[in-house]
Amino acid sequence: MEPRSGCPINATIEVIGDKWTLLVLRDVMFGNRRHFRELLAGSEEGIASNILSDRLKRLVAAGLLSRDEARPGQKAEYRLTEPAIQLVPVMAALGSWGLRHRPTTERLRVRAELLEQGGPELWSDFMDELRESHLGTTLPDTGRPRATARLAAAYQAAIAKGAR
């Protein structure tokens, strides 16, 4: 599909400018949800199945997700592509903006806070881990704790704190 103009911002918005598209990418990226049912059941915002199906098709067509063909009786798996992985800094910036300007809950804000505090180094580590799990590349040894483990621990700590 040809963009409406040659503006890079417009070209980006035409692919990821819809809220459901960004939320599907968020759930694959940060929630490691790779199957239709996981994305549908795990949606905090309650995405409808027809909308999810449409967004997954659009993301595959736009080259942000790949879809493994499923044999009968198997679930199709979605994986991030390199262009989608390179959206991590954009997602971090959106989270930072939301922290400052929108009401949020502690349980759902902790990852955005950690990404904001960790900055480009954490984003790079996380992107490398996404490349490992979605693209099969070898993870470089940084000597730092895994970004995914840090993000998961922050989320679990917020859940535990909320349970008290």
C-alpha positions in Angstrom: 0.0 0.0 0.0 1.3 3.4 -1.0 1.5 6.0 1.8 -0.6 9.1 1.4 2.6 11.2 1.4 6.3 10.8 1.5 6.5 12.0 5.1 8.2 9.5 7.3 5.9 10.2 10.2 2.9 9.7 8.1 4.3 6.4 6.6 4.9 5.1 10.2 1.4 6.2 11.4 -0.2 4.4 8.5 1.3 1.2 9.8 1.3 1.5 13.6 -1.0 4.5 14.3 -4.0 2.5 15.3 -4.3 1.8 19.1 -5.1 -1.9 18.6 -2.1 -2.4 16.4 0.2 -0.9 19.0 -1.4 -3.0 21.7 -1.0 -6.2 19.8 2.7 -5.4 19.2 3.0 -4.5 22.9 1.6 -7.9 23.9 3.8 -9.9 21.5 6.9 -7.7 22.5 6.5 -7.5 26.3 4.1 -10.3 27.0 5.7 -12.9 24.7 2.2 -13.8 23.5 2.6 -15.5 20.1 -0.7 -17.3 19.4 -4.1 -15.9 18.6 -5.8 -17.3 21.7 -3.0 -16.0 24.0 -3.3 -12.5 22.5 -7.1 -12.6 22.8 -7.2 -14.0 26.4 -4.4 -11.8 27.7 -5.6 -8.5 26.4 -5.9 -6.1 29.3 -8.1 -3.9 27.0 -10.4 -6.6 25.8 -9.7 -6.7 22.1 -12.5 -8.4 20.1 -11.5 -11.5 18.1 -12.4 -9.9 14.7 -10.3 -6.8 15.5 -7.4 -9.0 16.6 -7.6 -11.1 13.5 -7.6 -8.0 11.3 -4.6 -6.4 13.1 -2.6 -9.6 13.0 -3.2 -9.8 9.2 -2.2 -6.2 8.8 1.0 -6.6 10.9 2.0 -9.6 8.8 1.3 -7.7 5.6 3.3 -4.7 6.8 6.3 -6.9 7.7 6.1 -6.3 11.4 5.1 -9.9 12.3 5.8 -13.2 10.6 3.3 -16.0 10.9 4.5 -19.6 11.0 2.1 -21.8 9.0 0.4 -24.2 11.3 -0.3 -27.8 10.3 -3.8 -29.1 11.0 -4.4 -29.2 14.8 -1.5 -26.8 15.5 -1.7 -23.1 16.4 -0.1 -20.6 14.1 2.7 -18.7 15.8 3.5 -15.0 15.3 7.0 -13.6 15.6 8.4 -10.1 15.7 10.4 -9.1 12.7 13.5 -6.9 12.8 11.5 -3.7 11.9 9.1 -4.5 14.8 12.0 -5.1 17.2 13.3 -1.7 16.3 10.1 -0.2 17.7 11.3 -0.9 21.3 12.6 2.7 21.7 9.3 4.0 20.3 7.3 1.8 22.8 9.5 3.0 25.6 8.9 6.6 24.7 5.2 6.1 24.5 5.3 4.5 27.9 7.3 7.4 29.3 4.9 9.9 28.0 2.0 7.9 29.4 3.7 7.8 32.8 3.9 11.6 32.9 0.6 12.6 31.3 -2.0 9.9 31.8 -3.5 8.0 34.7 -1.9 4.6 35.1 -1.9 1.7 37.7 1.2 0.7 39.5 0.9 -2.9 38.2 0.9 -1.8 34.6 3.3 1.1 34.9 6.3 -0.7 36.3 7.7 -1.9 33.0 7.4 1.6 31.5 9.3 3.0 34.5 12.0 0.4 34.3 12.4 1.1 30.5 12.5 4.8 31.1 15.2 4.4 33.9 17.2 1.8 31.9 17.3 4.0 28.8 19.0 3.0 25.6 21.2 0.4 27.2 18.2 -1.6 28.5 16.3 -1.1 25.2 19.3 -2.5 23.3 19.6 -5.5 25.7 15.8 -6.1 25.3 16.0 -5.8 21.5 18.9 -8.4 21.5 16.8 -10.8 23.6 13.8 -10.3 21.2 16.1 -11.1 18.3 17.2 -14.2 20.0 13.7 -15.5 20.8 11.9 -14.3 17.6 14.6 -14.4 15.0 16.9 -17.1 16.4 20.0 -14.9 16.5 22.7 -15.5 19.1 22.4 -13.3 22.1 25.6 -11.2 22.8 27.1 -11.6 26.3 26.8 -8.2 27.9 27.5 -9.4 31.4 24.3 -7.6 32.5 21.2 -9.3 33.9 18.7 -10.2 31.1 16.3 -7.4 30.3 13.3 -9.8 30.1 14.1 -11.1 33.6 14.3 -7.5 34.9 11.0 -6.5 33.3 9.3 -9.7 34.6 10.6 -9.2 38.1 9.4 -5.6 38.2 6.0 -6.7 37.1 5.8 -9.6 39.6 6.9 -7.2 42.4 4.1 -4.8 41.5 1.6 -7.7 41.6 2.9 -8.9 45.0 2.8 -5.3 46.3 -0.8 -4.9 45.1 -1.8 -8.1 46.8 -0.7 -6.9 50.2 
